[in-house]
Amino acid sequence: MIERTMLVAAGKKAMVPRLFKRMLQIATAVALTASVLLIVIVGNGFLVGKAPSFRSGWNVWLSFIQRPDILSTMILTAAVAVAFVYWQRNQERKAGGASRS
């Protein structure tokens, strides 16, 4: 039987398979990282470029983000982060939870 867990998004709750939830968390982390990189690269183009434009920054970001080594690094980092957070949570549960005063 597939383990199911609660997924809360936009104020709505849904029971989904645990693997689906983890994959969605990884995809969200990768998208957030790509968004931050877009802001940094486009902002850098505005600050440093001779003729700043959004299109030139977009093209630089697009060529950067489509590189396989960059994508695999982002996915691997997100997967390790999600796995570590859930491993840590399970360790705390086994130890009896966090003590609160």
Disulfide bonds with the S-S distance in Angstrom:
none
